[in-house]
Amino acid sequence: MSQFDFDPDKIEEAVGHGPTVVSYPHTRISNVLEAIVDAFGRFFSWSWIILLALVVANVFLRYFFDTTFVALEELQWHLYSIGFMIALSYAVVKDGHVRVDVLAEQLSARKRAWIELLGMMLLLAPFCVLILIYAYPFVERSYLINEVSGAPGGLPMRWLIKSVILVGFSLLLMSAVARALRALSLLTGFPKAIPAGKRRG
């Protein structure tokens, strides 16, 4: 191999299993919560493909037919919102969120687990609960008045896209609880870790 050749597998392994990643034990409850988040994440991952196709279609219509549809442009924004909201919880479950690695790599596994536990339960989970409390009336009002887009030719049923706030933050709360339970299991042995053969993945 020349100096410019590289092995993608080795790079992926180094990134995915670096010194800042702590392998927390799985528990029964965390498995259930993570399975729900994972299912939503995999299902809505298709929204990015649809979004890409929609962007191309909008550009094609604009430059080749000199026309545009407000509903398609709004749908484009909505799909981006859906993908982003669902991806938040998926990133937590897959341990793909951003850390300050230069600090984390200096800490022991137990110290990182404490930070994870306290961060999830004192910061992320209360934030999710707060958002859910204030978002529910926001979505409910939109549903009751049958809110539609303010733009001519826009999309109806605006409550549908607003309800993604409830879904996204509910999933984010589930992922925070699951992650906290796994960190707690590492630190205290409770809840009890389950055997590798019974893990979700």
N, C-alpha and C positions, 0 to 999 in steps of 0.2 A: 504493500500500500504506500502511495506517495504521501507527502505531508499534507496534501489537500483532500485526501480521502477521509471519510468518516463512517462510522458504523451507527446508523440510526437507532438500533436496538440498545446499544451501550449508552447513547445519549438519553434515550427515554428512561432507561433503568436508573441512570444517575439523577435525572430530574425527579422521577417518581418515587425514588427511595433514598433521597438525600438525608443528611444528618438532621434536618429540621422536621422530618416526618416521624410521628410517633404512632406505632401500631397499637391501637386500643383494642381490648377484648370486646367481643360481641356479647350482647345480652338478648334475652327473648324479646323484651319490649323494644329495644333499639332496632332489632331485626325487623319487627313489624313496621315501625315508623319509617325506617330507611327504605323498606320495600315499597311503601306507599309513595314516598318522595321519588324513588327511583322509577316507578311506573309512570308517574306524571312527567318526570323529566324525559324519559324515553319517548313517551307519546307526543309531547309537545316539541320535541327536537325536530319533528317534521315541519314545524311552523317556520323554521329558518329556510328550508328548501322552498316552501310555498312563498315566503317573503322574497327570496332571491328571484323566483320566477315572476312575481308581481312587479318587482322593481324593473326587471328587463321589459316586461309588457308595457309598463307605464312609459318608459323611455322610448320604446318602439312606437307607441301611439303618438307621443309628443313630437318626435323628430321625423317620422315618416308620414303621419296622417295629420299632423298639426292639430291634434285634439287631445283632450284629457277628460277623465271622469273623476269627479270629486270623491265618489264612493270608493273607487279603487285606491285613490291616494290615502283616504282615511283608513281603509283596510290595511294598507301598507304600514301606517303608524301603529295600528292596533296589533298587528302581528309582531312588530318589534317589541311592543310593550309586553305582550304575552310571553314571548321567548325570554325576555330579560327577567321578568318577575318569577317565572318558573325556574330559570337557571340559577337564581340566588340560592334556593334551597338545595338544588342538585349539587352546586359547588361545595356547600358545607358537608353534605353526605359523602361526596367523593374526595373531600379534603383538598379541594382545588382552589380555595380562597387564598388571598394574598396575606403573607406574613412579613414581618421585618426579620428576614432570615439571618441577617448579620448579628442580631441579638439572640434569636431563638437557638441558633446553633451553639451558643455558649452555655446553654442551660441543660440540665439533666432531664431525662424523660419525665421524672416525677414533677419537676418544677413546671415543665411545659404542660403537663396534664392539669396541674393546679390552675395555671393561667387559662387553659381551655375551659375547665369547669366553671371558674368564676366569670370568665368572659361570656360564656353562653347563658348562664343563669342570672347574672346581675346586669348584663348589658343587652345581649341580643334578645333573650326571651321576653323581658319586660317591654322592650321596644316593640316587639311584634304584638304583644297584648295591647299596648297603647294604640298602635295603628289599627288593629282590629276593632277596638272599642269606638274609635272615632270614624272609621271607614264605613261601619255598618249603616248608620243613619244616612250617610252620603249615598250609598248604593240603594238603600230602601227608598229614599225620596225620588231618586232617578227612576226606579221601577214604578212607583205609585203614580207619577205624573207622565209615565211613558215617554221619557225624555228622548229626543231625537237630535241629530246633528243640527247645529245652527246654520250650516252652509247649505245653500240650495243644491239638491241632488246628493246630499250626504247620507250617511247610514242611519237607519232607524235603531231602536232598542239600545240606546247608549248605555243602559244599565248593564248590559252584557259585558262590555269592556271594563266598566267600573268594578264589576264583581270579581274581576281578575285580581284586584287588590286583596280581597278577602281570601281568595284561593291561594295566591302567592304567599301571603304572610302567614296563613295557616300552615302551609307546607314548610315555610322557613322556621316557624315555631316548632313543628315536629322534628325537623332536622337538628335544631338547637337542643331539644330535650334528648334526642337520641345520642347526640355527640356528648352531651353532659353525662348521660348514664354510662357511656363507655369509658369516659375519663374517670368517673367515680368508681367504676369497677376495677380499673387499673390501680387506683389509689387505695381503695379500702377492701376490695374483694366483694363488695355489694353494690349493685345486684350481681349475682353469680354469673360468671362467664359461661357460655355454652361451648360444647365441643366443636372443633373445627368442622366436622362432618355435618353439623346442623346449622352452620352459618349460612346467611343469605348469599354471600359471595365475597 
